[in-house]
Amino acid sequence: MPLGIGLIGLGRHGSRYAKHLLHDLPEARLVAVARRRAEGGTGLPDAPGIPCYGDYRALIADPKVEAVVVVTPPTLNRDICTSVAQARKALLVEKPLATTAEDARAIMQAAEGSRQVMMTAHTLRFDAAVAALRERQAQAGALQYLSLASRMEPGGMSGESGFGGRGCVLEIGIHLLDLARLLSEDEIHTVACEMDSVPPAGAEQRMLGRLTTRRGLVCLLDVSRVTSGRIGRVELIGREGQLSADWCGQRVTQVSARHGAGEWPTVAEPTVLSTLRAFVRSVRDGLPPPISIEDGKRAVEIAEACYASARQGGRAVTVEYR
């Protein structure tokens, strides 16, 4: 039988999850929805008869709900995720896991006690260009440093109450913090960051950072919401060459005296669908999720250190993992 999934949050991003659950994932089915304006129903023309709850607790308690997907403003995640964990139901929660390290650690503690599949939706890991880069990563040789950039137009959700007054680092930069850990295969030890505005004085729209791993690898970050058009790129600089993944342009390029130059286009696939598919597979097969709640927590803990560094004028700060 398809896995019964309850979806909490039906905004713009939550609607993407609903669409895939309704049309593209036969191994799962959408059995309930929770949203603030429940009196209007789900608003999904292809989902007649699906119950719509105004209180997320009622959705979690619904016996048809075997797993819960949370796509809400991250300031709400702590209460919702701990409730899911206490109900002993599987959980997929959109990034960022939380807006503060304290809340992320509380979610992690609840997840450990649940003994259920708990996954953070760092969807960029499932991007085709990022996946192609990882397949070719060995050709770069021993890494010398990483460069990661994500630039978008002004706007988005950063600075709104749902992000606790914080901005682009949590909204879009969190992807890069996660990728830095993934690609370096190491933990971030120190960060030194500058921001145009430092919360709580104002939500940052630009951050430049230098992250250093425990083994000494440097990762340079450029995150902003100040320009027209989008850039999404990660570059691996190694002893044997350089590899770059462009997830906005969907291509991977290589520059190497040993391996030669090359460019490989990739075919974009919906990363939300890939994330959902991986989550459902983990739940049904009893497998560890490919992206854990611990992964989500550590990305938030790195972000917390970034804010601490910016408040101190860019001084290097050690990341606190708990």
C-alpha positions in Angstrom: 0.0 0.0 0.0 1.2 3.5 -0.7 2.7 5.3 2.3 0.1 7.7 3.8 1.6 11.2 4.1 0.3 14.3 5.9 1.5 17.6 4.6 1.8 20.6 7.0 2.1 23.8 5.1 0.5 24.6 1.8 2.2 27.8 0.7 4.1 28.2 -2.6 6.7 25.6 -1.7 4.3 23.3 0.1 2.1 23.2 -3.0 5.1 21.8 -4.9 5.2 18.9 -2.4 1.5 18.4 -2.7 1.6 18.3 -6.5 4.3 15.6 -6.5 2.5 13.6 -3.9 -0.7 13.7 -5.9 0.7 12.9 -9.4 4.3 11.7 -9.4 4.9 9.3 -6.5 2.8 6.2 -6.7 4.5 4.7 -3.7 3.0 7.4 -1.5 -0.3 9.2 -1.2 -1.4 12.5 0.3 -4.0 11.6 3.0 -4.2 14.9 4.9 -3.2 18.6 4.8 -2.8 21.2 7.5 -2.8 24.9 6.8 -3.6 28.1 8.6 -6.7 28.9 6.5 -8.3 25.5 6.8 -11.8 26.8 6.3 -11.1 27.2 2.6 -10.2 23.5 2.3 -7.0 22.3 0.6 -7.4 24.5 -2.4 -6.1 21.6 -4.5 -8.4 20.9 -7.4 -7.0 17.4 -7.8 -7.5 16.4 -4.2 -11.2 16.3 -3.4 -12.1 14.7 -0.1 -8.6 15.1 1.5 -9.1 16.4 5.0 -7.7 19.9 5.7 -6.9 20.6 9.3 -6.4 24.0 10.9 -4.3 22.5 13.7 -1.3 20.5 12.8 -1.7 18.4 15.9 -4.9 17.0 14.5 -3.1 16.0 11.3 -0.4 14.3 13.3 -3.0 12.3 15.3 -4.8 11.2 12.1 -4.4 7.4 12.0 -4.1 7.5 8.2 -1.0 9.7 8.5 2.0 7.4 8.6 4.6 10.0 7.8 4.6 13.8 8.0 6.2 16.4 5.6 6.7 19.8 7.1 7.0 22.8 4.8 6.3 25.7 7.1 8.2 28.9 8.1 11.2 27.6 10.0 10.4 29.5 13.2 7.5 27.0 13.5 9.6 23.9 13.0 10.6 23.2 16.6 7.1 22.7 17.9 5.8 20.8 14.9 8.8 18.5 14.5 9.0 17.6 18.2 5.2 16.8 18.1 5.8 14.5 15.1 8.7 12.8 16.9 6.6 12.3 20.1 3.9 10.7 18.0 6.5 8.2 16.6 5.8 9.1 13.0 8.4 9.6 10.2 9.4 13.1 9.4 10.6 15.1 6.4 11.2 18.8 7.1 12.2 21.5 4.7 15.4 23.4 5.2 16.5 25.2 7.2 15.8 22.8 10.0 15.4 25.8 12.4 16.3 29.5 12.6 18.6 29.0 15.7 21.0 26.4 16.8 19.1 26.0 20.1 15.9 25.1 18.2 17.8 22.8 15.8 19.3 20.9 18.8 15.9 20.5 20.4 14.5 19.0 17.2 17.5 16.7 17.0 17.0 15.5 20.6 13.3 14.7 19.9 14.3 12.9 16.7 16.8 10.7 18.5 14.1 9.6 20.9 11.5 8.8 18.2 13.5 6.0 16.6 11.7 6.9 13.3 13.1 8.0 9.9 13.8 11.7 10.3 15.1 13.6 7.3 16.1 17.2 6.4 15.1 18.3 2.9 18.4 19.8 1.7 17.1 19.5 -1.8 20.2 20.9 -3.6 21.9 17.6 -2.9 19.6 16.0 -5.4 20.3 18.6 -8.2 21.6 17.0 -11.4 24.6 19.3 -11.8 25.6 18.7 -8.1 25.3 15.0 -8.6 27.4 15.1 -11.8 30.1 17.1 -10.0 30.2 14.5 -7.2 30.6 11.7 -9.7 33.7 13.5 -11.2 35.1 14.9 -8.0 38.0 12.5 -7.9 39.4 14.0 -11.1 40.2 17.2 -9.3 42.6 15.4 -7.1 43.4 16.5 -3.5 41.3 19.5 -2.8 43.0 22.8 -2.2 39.9 24.9 -1.5 36.2 25.3 -2.4 34.3 28.3 -3.8 30.5 28.4 -3.5 28.1 31.1 -4.6 24.4 31.6 -4.6 23.1 35.0 -5.7 19.4 35.8 -6.3 17.2 38.8 -6.8 15.9 40.8 -3.8 12.8 39.5 -2.1 12.0 36.0 -1.1 11.2 35.1 2.5 14.3 36.3 4.2 13.7 39.0 6.8 10.1 37.9 7.4 8.9 36.8 10.8 9.1 33.1 9.6 12.9 33.4 9.6 13.2 35.1 13.0 14.5 38.3 11.5 17.4 36.5 9.8 18.0 36.7 6.1 19.8 35.2 3.1 22.2 33.0 5.0 19.3 30.9 6.4 17.1 31.2 3.3 19.5 30.3 0.5 23.0 30.1 2.0 22.1 27.1 4.2 22.4 25.0 1.0 26.0 26.1 0.6 26.8 25.4 4.2 25.5 21.9 3.7 27.4 21.4 0.5 30.6 22.5 2.0 30.3 19.7 4.5 29.3 17.2 1.9 32.0 18.0 -0.7 34.9 18.5 1.7 33.9 15.3 3.6 34.8 17.2 6.7 33.3 19.3 9.4 33.5 23.1 9.4 35.7 24.2 12.3 35.8 28.0 12.1 34.0 30.7 10.2 34.8 34.4 9.5 31.9 36.3 7.9 30.9 39.8 6.9 27.2 40.8 6.3 25.7 44.0 5.1 23.3 44.0 8.0 23.6 41.8 11.1 20.4 40.5 12.8 18.7 41.6 14.9 19.5 45.1 13.6 18.2 43.9 10.2 18.0 40.9 8.0 21.2 40.3 6.0 20.9 40.4 2.2 24.6 39.8 1.5 27.2 37.6 3.2 30.8 36.9 2.3 32.4 34.1 4.3 35.5 32.1 4.8 34.9 28.6 6.3 37.8 26.4 7.4 37.3 22.6 8.0 38.9 20.6 10.8 41.6 19.4 8.4 42.3 23.0 7.2 40.5 23.2 3.9 39.2 26.7 3.1 35.7 27.2 1.7 34.8 30.6 0.3 31.1 31.6 0.4 29.3 34.4 -1.5 25.6 34.6 -0.7 23.3 37.5 -1.7 19.9 38.7 -2.6 20.9 42.0 -4.2 21.1 41.5 -7.9 19.0 40.8 -11.0 19.3 37.2 -12.2 20.5 34.1 -10.4 23.8 32.4 -10.0 24.3 29.0 -8.3 27.7 27.6 -8.5 30.3 25.5 -6.6 33.9 25.1 -7.7 36.3 22.5 -6.6 40.0 23.5 -6.9 42.3 20.5 -6.6 45.9 19.5 -7.4 44.8 17.7 -10.7 42.4 20.3 -11.9 39.2 22.4 -11.3 35.6 21.3 -11.5 32.6 23.6 -11.5 28.9 22.8 -11.2 26.3 25.4 -12.3 22.9 24.4 -11.0 21.2 27.4 -12.6 22.7 26.7 -16.0 22.7 22.9 -15.5 26.2 22.1 -16.6 29.5 20.8 -15.2 32.8 22.1 -16.5 36.4 20.9 -16.1 39.8 22.6 -16.5 42.7 20.3 -16.1 46.2 19.9 -17.6 46.1 16.2 -16.9 42.5 15.3 -17.8 41.8 18.1 -20.3 39.0 20.6 -20.6 35.4 19.5 -20.8 31.8 20.6 -20.4 28.9 18.3 -19.7 25.2 19.5 -19.8 22.9 18.0 -17.2 19.1 17.5 -17.3 17.3 19.3 -14.5 14.8 17.1 -12.6 12.5 18.3 -9.8 14.7 18.2 -6.7 11.6 18.1 -4.4 10.4 15.0 -6.2 13.8 13.3 -5.7 13.8 14.3 -2.1 10.4 12.9 -1.5 11.3 9.7 -3.3 14.4 9.2 -1.2 12.4 9.8 2.0 9.6 7.4 1.1 12.2 4.7 0.2 13.9 5.1 3.6 10.6 4.8 5.4 9.3 1.8 3.5 12.6 -0.1 3.5 13.7 0.9 7.0 16.9 2.6 5.7 18.8 5.6 7.2 17.8 8.7 5.3 20.4 10.2 2.9 20.2 13.5 4.7 19.7 13.2 8.5 18.3 15.6 11.0 21.9 15.8 12.3 22.9 17.1 8.9 20.2 19.8 9.1 21.3 20.7 12.7 24.9 21.0 11.8 24.1 23.4 8.9 22.2 25.6 11.3 25.0 25.5 13.8 27.4 26.7 11.1 24.9 29.5 10.3 24.8 30.4 14.0 28.6 30.8 14.0 28.3 33.0 10.9 26.0 35.4 12.7 28.3 35.4 15.7 31.3 36.2 13.5 29.5 39.0 11.7 28.4 40.6 15.1 32.1 40.7 15.9 33.2 42.4 12.8 34.2 39.3 10.9 36.4 37.8 13.5 37.0 34.0 13.1 34.6 32.1 15.4 34.7 28.4 16.2 31.5 26.4 15.3 29.8 24.9 18.3 28.4 21.4 17.7 26.3 19.8 20.4 
